[in-house]
Amino acid sequence: MRRARLGLAALLPALAACVVVPRTEQVYDPDCRTLRRQMVLDVQQIGTLGHCHNEGCAAALVAIGAVAAVTAVVSGSVVLVGNVVYWIEKQTTPCGGAVQPPPR
């Protein structure tokens, strides 16, 4: 039991509080020779966990897990809806209403 606690204590500083956020990026569409938009998920670190003991560590781990799960679900939904909108836009307009790339 003592070894398990020591192992957990050694890992705690390495744990980070992360959130999942949606991001819009532009990708090249070779059919239209233009840039088009798509949404992707990014994982962002917002802090680290350290200097906690016993129940405090357990509560912090639960909170970190809950925040990560909620942001993943919400951001995943935003990305799904956004990509459906971009797909519909591509289907209904010539070359999907793509953005022309900047001149070189």
C-alpha positions as a LaTeX table, in Angstrom:
\begin{tabular}{lrrr}
\hline
Residue & $x$ (\AA) & $y$ (\AA) & $z$ (\AA) \\
\hline
Met1 & 0.00 & 0.00 & 0.00 \\
Arg2 & 2.82 & 2.37 & 0.84 \\
Arg3 & 4.48 & 1.73 & $-2.54$ \\
Ala4 & 1.26 & 2.57 & $-4.35$ \\
Arg5 & 1.01 & 5.89 & $-2.51$ \\
Leu6 & 4.64 & 6.70 & $-3.27$ \\
Gly7 & 4.09 & 5.87 & $-6.94$ \\
Leu8 & 1.01 & 8.05 & $-7.09$ \\
Ala9 & 2.83 & 10.87 & $-5.32$ \\
Ala10 & 5.64 & 10.65 & $-7.87$ \\
Leu11 & 3.18 & 10.90 & $-10.78$ \\
Leu12 & 1.04 & 13.75 & $-9.48$ \\
Pro13 & 3.37 & 16.61 & $-10.49$ \\
Ala14 & 3.36 & 15.29 & $-14.05$ \\
Leu15 & $-0.44$ & 15.39 & $-14.31$ \\
Ala16 & $-1.75$ & 18.43 & $-16.07$ \\
Ala17 & $-5.17$ & 19.99 & $-16.24$ \\
Cys18 & $-6.15$ & 19.96 & $-19.91$ \\
Val19 & $-9.13$ & 21.18 & $-21.87$ \\
Val20 & $-10.27$ & 20.36 & $-25.37$ \\
Val21 & $-11.07$ & 23.36 & $-27.57$ \\
Pro22 & $-12.37$ & 23.66 & $-31.15$ \\
Arg23 & $-10.22$ & 25.43 & $-33.73$ \\
Thr24 & $-10.98$ & 26.41 & $-37.34$ \\
Glu25 & $-8.19$ & 25.87 & $-39.82$ \\
Gln26 & $-7.83$ & 26.28 & $-43.56$ \\
Val27 & $-6.90$ & 23.35 & $-45.78$ \\
Tyr28 & $-6.08$ & 23.32 & $-49.48$ \\
Asp29 & $-8.77$ & 21.93 & $-51.80$ \\
Pro30 & $-7.00$ & 20.67 & $-54.95$ \\
Asp31 & $-10.29$ & 20.36 & $-56.91$ \\
Cys32 & $-11.02$ & 24.09 & $-56.60$ \\
Arg33 & $-7.42$ & 25.22 & $-56.10$ \\
Thr34 & $-8.54$ & 27.21 & $-53.08$ \\
Leu35 & $-8.44$ & 27.10 & $-49.32$ \\
Arg36 & $-11.46$ & 25.79 & $-47.43$ \\
Arg37 & $-12.31$ & 25.74 & $-43.74$ \\
Gln38 & $-12.60$ & 22.80 & $-41.40$ \\
Met39 & $-12.79$ & 22.47 & $-37.64$ \\
Val40 & $-10.47$ & 20.35 & $-35.51$ \\
Leu41 & $-10.00$ & 19.68 & $-31.81$ \\
Asp42 & $-6.99$ & 20.97 & $-29.89$ \\
Val43 & $-5.88$ & 19.96 & $-26.42$ \\
Gln44 & $-4.66$ & 22.88 & $-24.32$ \\
Gln45 & $-2.88$ & 22.60 & $-20.98$ \\
Ile46 & $-4.24$ & 25.02 & $-18.39$ \\
Gly47 & $-2.24$ & 24.04 & $-15.33$ \\
Thr48 & $-0.43$ & 21.32 & $-13.42$ \\
Leu49 & $-1.29$ & 19.43 & $-10.29$ \\
Gly50 & 1.21 & 19.42 & $-7.46$ \\
His51 & 1.62 & 19.84 & $-3.72$ \\
Cys52 & $-1.54$ & 18.07 & $-2.65$ \\
His53 & $-2.10$ & 15.34 & $-0.07$ \\
Asn54 & $-4.56$ & 12.49 & 0.45 \\
Glu55 & $-8.18$ & 13.52 & $-0.15$ \\
Gly56 & $-7.08$ & 16.78 & $-1.76$ \\
Cys57 & $-5.33$ & 14.86 & $-4.53$ \\
Ala58 & $-8.33$ & 12.61 & $-5.09$ \\
Ala59 & $-10.66$ & 15.59 & $-5.33$ \\
Ala60 & $-8.29$ & 17.39 & $-7.72$ \\
Leu61 & $-8.02$ & 14.31 & $-9.95$ \\
Val62 & $-11.81$ & 13.97 & $-10.08$ \\
Ala63 & $-12.18$ & 17.67 & $-10.94$ \\
Ile64 & $-9.52$ & 17.48 & $-13.66$ \\
Gly65 & $-11.17$ & 14.41 & $-15.16$ \\
Ala66 & $-14.60$ & 16.04 & $-15.10$ \\
Val67 & $-13.35$ & 19.24 & $-16.75$ \\
Ala68 & $-11.52$ & 17.29 & $-19.47$ \\
Ala69 & $-14.59$ & 15.14 & $-20.17$ \\
Val70 & $-17.01$ & 18.08 & $-20.32$ \\
Thr71 & $-14.77$ & 20.15 & $-22.60$ \\
Ala72 & $-14.26$ & 17.15 & $-24.89$ \\
Val73 & $-18.02$ & 16.59 & $-25.25$ \\
Val74 & $-18.90$ & 20.26 & $-25.76$ \\
Ser75 & $-15.99$ & 20.97 & $-28.12$ \\
Gly76 & $-16.59$ & 17.75 & $-30.03$ \\
Ser77 & $-20.19$ & 18.79 & $-30.59$ \\
Val78 & $-19.10$ & 22.24 & $-31.80$ \\
Val79 & $-16.62$ & 20.67 & $-34.24$ \\
Leu80 & $-19.20$ & 18.19 & $-35.52$ \\
Val81 & $-21.81$ & 20.91 & $-36.17$ \\
Gly82 & $-19.22$ & 23.26 & $-37.68$ \\
Asn83 & $-17.93$ & 20.63 & $-40.09$ \\
Val84 & $-21.48$ & 19.72 & $-41.14$ \\
Val85 & $-22.11$ & 23.41 & $-41.90$ \\
Tyr86 & $-18.87$ & 23.62 & $-43.93$ \\
Trp87 & $-19.81$ & 20.41 & $-45.78$ \\
Ile88 & $-23.28$ & 21.78 & $-46.62$ \\
Glu89 & $-21.66$ & 25.02 & $-47.78$ \\
Lys90 & $-19.35$ & 23.06 & $-50.08$ \\
Gln91 & $-22.28$ & 21.08 & $-51.51$ \\
Thr92 & $-24.46$ & 24.14 & $-52.23$ \\
Thr93 & $-21.98$ & 26.67 & $-53.65$ \\
Pro94 & $-19.49$ & 26.39 & $-56.50$ \\
Cys95 & $-16.29$ & 25.05 & $-54.99$ \\
Gly96 & $-17.83$ & 25.37 & $-51.53$ \\
Gly97 & $-17.46$ & 29.11 & $-51.12$ \\
Ala98 & $-13.79$ & 28.52 & $-50.49$ \\
Val99 & $-11.44$ & 31.33 & $-49.61$ \\
Gln100 & $-8.97$ & 32.23 & $-52.33$ \\
Pro101 & $-5.36$ & 31.76 & $-51.20$ \\
Pro102 & $-3.29$ & 34.93 & $-50.89$ \\
Pro103 & $-1.10$ & 35.79 & $-53.91$ \\
Arg104 & 2.51 & 34.72 & $-53.65$ \\
\hline
\end{tabular}
